[in-house]
Amino acid sequence: MERLDAGLRHLEQARALFDHEQHARFRFQYGQDIGTAASCYLSWALWHLGHVDQAAKVADEAIRRAEALSHPHTLAYGLCHARAFIDIFRRQCEEMQSYARVIVSLCAEHGLSHWMNCGRIFEGWGAICGGDVHSGMETLQRGVAGWRKSGAKLWLPIFNMMEAYSKAGCNDDALQAIDRAIAVSAETGERWALAEVLRIKARLLLSTGLAPVREVETLLVRSLNTARRQRARCWELRASCDLARLWKGQGRMEEATQLLQVIYDQFIEGFDTMDLRDAKGLMEHGSREHSMQL
């Protein structure tokens, strides 16, 4: 999806048109409750567009609806979409291992092999974020291998990016994983996480010193421009923060602060989130540094 704002309008209409009584039978035809599915993807669109508080609210609604139905596939679907991915977007993984195990248990009980692999990926990611990197990496990689073996290609760019992040201490492996993410994005056309994939590659190259700073800057600018084309404000904010840090290291403090201010001013909610707090701290530090130079 190149324009998330266009997708948002369709998803809002889909949720508005859903009728619980009239459309209940379709969960057996399509595999999951379509009202839950519409809310899941609506929460994704809202988050990407910068409406982070609204996204959390809609995601919670999707989970409540999934839990109220006696339909295991919808519950597994909802937990993967509206819990795990929303937490990954928000960089809040404290509870991920707990509900990932619920997904795995639910899938084992009802024979839902597709979402079982997804649950393993999230279980591994939760362990990695909690500090158990070795065990978590093994679990995540088993999940991704199972996902690929099943023939699934959806979400591989972000799954490969998660692999790269988990291998950050193994330079070649991490870069190979992130290059796979970029390649599969080009192959399948799944570009909604491409800006973040490019940003993570830039961070890997910068931390390892395997590329000149100019190449890192080029990647961050590409990430920024990709996010802007898609109107993906949250990815744009992260790319802006990384680019601003790079520029500050080059003494371009005023330019860095202006870059951050442009995207920060587009947000009207979510100011207690990690990303917006990070941007605000960088701007305040840049303003102090600039004042000291005057």
N, C-alpha and C positions, 0 to 999 in steps of 0.2 A: 504494500500500500504506500503510494508516494505522498498522498495527502491525507493525513490523519483526521483533519477537520471534516473532510468529505465523508469519511467513514463514520465519524461521530454522528452525523445527521441520520444516516441509515440505521445505525444501531439504536438511536433514541426512538426512531419510528418503529423498529422491530419490537422493542420492549413495550411501546405504547399499544401496538396492535395485538400483543399476545393476550389471549383469553384462556384462563385456567381451565374452564369447563370444556370449551370448544376444542382446545388444542392438546388436552392431556394425553390423548391416544398417540400423538406423534412421538412421544418419548420412546415408544416401542418400535416405531418405524425408523427414526433417525438415530437411536442409541442413547440419547439424553433429552431431558426436558428442554424444549427450545426457549422457554422463558428464562431458565437458568443460564443457558448458553448465551443468549442475547445480553444478559446482565454481566456475565463474565467478560465478554469482549468489550462491552461498553466501559467497564472499569479500566480496561487496558487503554482504550482510546482516551479516556479522561485523564489518566495518569500521564501519558505521553504528551498530551497537550498542556500539561501544567496544572490541571485541576486536581491536585493530589488529595485534598480532603474529600471532594466529591467522589473520587475514584475509590477511596477506602470505604465510603458509605455504601456505594453500589456493590462493591465486592462483598461486604458484610451481608447485604440483602440477598445476593446470589447464594451464599453459603447457607443462610437461614432457610431459603427456599429449598435448596438441595437436601438439607437435613430433615425437612418436613415431609419429603416424599419417600415412599417405600420403594426406592429405585436405586440400587447400589451403583449402577454405572453413572447416573447423574451425580451422585455424591462424590465418587472418585474424580469425575470430570471437574466438578466445582472446586474441590480441594486443590487440584493441580492448577487450575486457572486462577481462581479468585483468592487463594491463600498463598500457595507457593510462589507463583510468578509475581504477584503483587508484593510479597515480601522481598523477593529478589530485586525488583525495581526499586523498592524503598531502602534496600540494604539493611533489612531487619530480619535476621535469620535465627533469632534466639529460640523460637518455638518450632522451627522447621523440622528438626529430627522427630519431635513428638507427633506432629500430624502426618509426616511422611510415613511413619510406621503404621499409622491408621490406614493410609492409602494402601500400603503393602499388604497389611492384614486383610483389608476389605477385598483386595484383588485376589489374594490367595483363596479366600473363602468362596468367591463367586467366579473364579476362573477368568479374571480380566487381565490377560497377559500384557496387553498394550500399556495400560496405566500402571501395571506392576513395574515395568521398566522405568517409567517416569517417576514413580515413587522412590525407587532406588537412587535415581539421580538426585532427587531432592534430599533424600536421607544422607547421601554422601556429601552434598553441598553444606547441609546443616552441620555435619561433623567437621568439615574443613573450616567453616566460619567459627566453630567452637574451639578450634585449636588442635583437633585430632586429624592432622593433615594426611598422614600416611594411610590410616584406615579409611578415612573419608574419600580419598582419591581412588582407592581400590573399589569402593562401593559405587562411586560416581561412574567410573570407567566401565564397570560391569553393566550398569544401567544404560549407558550410552551404546555399548556394544550390542546389548539386547535390542535397543531401539533401532539401531541400524540393521541388525539381522532380520528384524520383522519387516523391513522394507520401508519404514517410516523415514521421511526426510524433513518433515515439519519440525521447526525449532532447532534443527541441527546447528545453525550459526551460533545461537546463544549457548547451546550445550557445549559446543567446541570452545567457545569463549570461556566457559566455566572450567573446562579442562585446562586451558592455557593458564588461567588465574591460579589454579591449584598446583600447577607445575612451575610457578614463578621462579623457584630456585634452580630449575633445570632448564637452562637457557634455550638449548636447541629444541627440546620437547615442547616447551611452552610456545615458541615461535611457530613450530610446525602445526600445533593445534590451532593457533590463531589464524594461520594461513589457510588451514582447512575451513575455518569458519567463513573467511572471505570468499574462498572458492565455491563453497556450497551455496552461499548467498547469490553469487553470480549465476550458478547453475540453475537454481530453483526459482530465482526472482524474489525470495523471501528477504526483504531489506529492512523490515521494521526495526531490527536491532543493529543494523550495519554501522550507524554512527558510534554506538557504544563499542562494537568490535574494533573499529579503527582506533578509538581512544585507548582501549586496552593494549593494542599493539604498540601504540606510541609510548605508553608507560613502560612496557616491557623493554623496548629498545632503549629508552632513556635510562632505566635502572641497570641494564646490563652493559651499557656503553658500546653496544654492537653497531650503532649507527651514528652518524654525525647529528648534531643538534638541528641542523637545517632539515634533515629528513624527518626527524621527530616533529618539528614544527609543521612541515608539509602535511603529515598525517593528521595532526590535530586540526589544521585548517580544513582538511577534507572531511573530517568527522563533523566539525562545526557546520560546514556548508550542507552536508547531507542532512543533518538534523533540521536545519533551517528550511530546506526544500520540503521536508515532510511536516513542518510545523511541530516537530517533536521537541517541545520546550525543555523537558527534563533532560533529554540527552544533550541538547544545546547548552544547558546550564553546566553540565559536567565537563563538556569539551571546553567551554569558556574558562572554567576554573583551572583546568590543566594548562591551557594556553596562557592564561594570565600568570600562573606560577613560572612558566618558562620565560615569559617576557620580563617578569620582575627580576629574574636571575640575570637578565641581560641589561638591566637598568631602565627598562621601558615601563616604569611604574604607572605613569599617567595613562598611557595607552592601555595597559592591563586593566586599570580601574574603570576606564570608560567602556571597555568591552564587557565587563561584568555588569555594569550599571544598566546597559541596554537590555540584557536578558532578565536581570533581576526585577526591573520595573514592569515586566510583563506578567509577573505573578501577583495574584490577589489573595492567595491562600497558601497554607502549608509552610508558614515561616518558621515553624518549630522542627521541620525535617532536617536531616543531616545535610542534604545538598544545599538548601537555602542558607542554613547557618554557616556552612563552609564558604559560600559566596560572600555573605555579609562580612565574615571575618577577614577575607582577603581584601575586600574593598576598604574596610576600616584601617587595615594595616597599610594599604597603599596610600590612603589619604594622609595618614600620620607621616609616612616616609616622605611624601611629596611636600608636606608642610615644613618638615625639617630641612629640606633642600632650598626652600625659598629664602 
